[in-house]
Every structure is written in C-alpha cells, then in structure tokens.
Amino acid sequence: MSLSPGGIGAVLQAENEYTRSFASSGGPADKQGRLRAGDRITGVAQGMDGEMVDVIG
C-alpha cells in the first residue's frame, strides 16, 4: 500500500465506520485549508453547489 496523496491531495484511512484524513501536503485540500489531519469525513459533494452524500459506514 502506498501512502502518497492523490486526487484531493490527502491520505485517507478507514477508522471504524468513518474515514479520517491522515495527512495532506501541498495538494488542493491543503491549499484550501478546510481539511486537516485527523478530520473525520462524513460526507462528500461535487463542487460548492453539489448535493452532500453521506459516506459513513
């Protein structure tokens, strides 16, 4: 398994029913400043106006 960021530029890991941000380094997530290491990801959307989709479990 490779721990290199891709896509949003963050390394993610599963933790029970959640996805947790493990690290980010210089990618889009880091530059935007809204995703930090240790954050739980509970939903995702496409763009600012996209519908939020629950990703728990």
TORSETI-118597 format. One record per residue (C-alpha): x, z, y; residue in three letters. Coordinates in steps of 0.05 Angstrom, whole numbers, plus 32768, in hexadecimal, padded with zeros to 4 digits. Layout:
N
{{X, Z, Y}, ALA}
...
This chain:
57
{{8000, 8000, 8000}, MET}
{{8019, 7FED, 8045}, SER}
{{800E, 801B, 8081}, LEU}
{{8014, 7FE4, 80B5}, SER}
{{7FDE, 7FDC, 80EA}, PRO}
{{7FB4, 7F9D, 80EC}, GLY}
{{7F75, 7F85, 810E}, GLY}
{{7F67, 7FBD, 8140}, ILE}
{{7FAF, 7FD6, 8139}, GLY}
{{7F9F, 8017, 8116}, ALA}
{{7FAF, 8033, 80D1}, VAL}
{{7F6F, 8050, 80B2}, LEU}
{{7F67, 807E, 8076}, GLN}
{{7F2B, 8096, 804E}, ALA}
{{7F1B, 80E0, 8052}, GLU}
{{7EDF, 80F5, 8029}, ASN}
{{7EA3, 80CF, 8046}, GLU}
{{7EC8, 80BC, 8086}, TYR}
{{7EFD, 808C, 809E}, THR}
{{7F33, 80AD, 80C9}, ARG}
{{7F63, 808C, 80F9}, SER}
{{7FA9, 809D, 80DF}, PHE}
{{7FD5, 807A, 8113}, ALA}
{{7FD6, 8044, 8147}, SER}
{{8011, 8024, 8169}, SER}
{{800C, 7FF1, 81A0}, GLY}
{{7FD0, 7FCB, 8184}, GLY}
{{7F8C, 7FC0, 81A4}, PRO}
{{7F72, 8005, 8191}, ALA}
{{7FAE, 8027, 81B0}, ASP}
{{7FAC, 7FFD, 81F0}, LYS}
{{7F62, 800B, 81FA}, GLN}
{{7F6F, 8056, 81F2}, GLY}
{{7F2C, 8067, 81D1}, ARG}
{{7F46, 8070, 818A}, LEU}
{{7F78, 80A7, 817C}, ARG}
{{7F9B, 80BF, 813C}, ALA}
{{7F6D, 80EF, 8118}, GLY}
{{7F2B, 80D2, 8132}, ASP}
{{7EF2, 80CA, 8100}, ARG}
{{7ED3, 8085, 8100}, ILE}
{{7E88, 808C, 80F5}, THR}
{{7E71, 8047, 810C}, GLY}
{{7E8A, 8003, 8122}, VAL}
{{7E6E, 7FCB, 814E}, ALA}
{{7E84, 7F86, 8163}, GLN}
{{7E93, 7F85, 81AE}, GLY}
{{7E75, 7FB3, 81E2}, MET}
{{7E2E, 7F9B, 81D7}, ASP}
{{7E2E, 7F97, 818B}, GLY}
{{7E01, 7FC2, 8160}, GLU}
{{7E24, 8000, 8145}, MET}
{{7E27, 8001, 80F9}, VAL}
{{7E2E, 8044, 80D4}, ASP}
{{7E6D, 8045, 80A8}, VAL}
{{7E68, 808B, 808B}, ILE}
{{7E6B, 808D, 8040}, GLY}
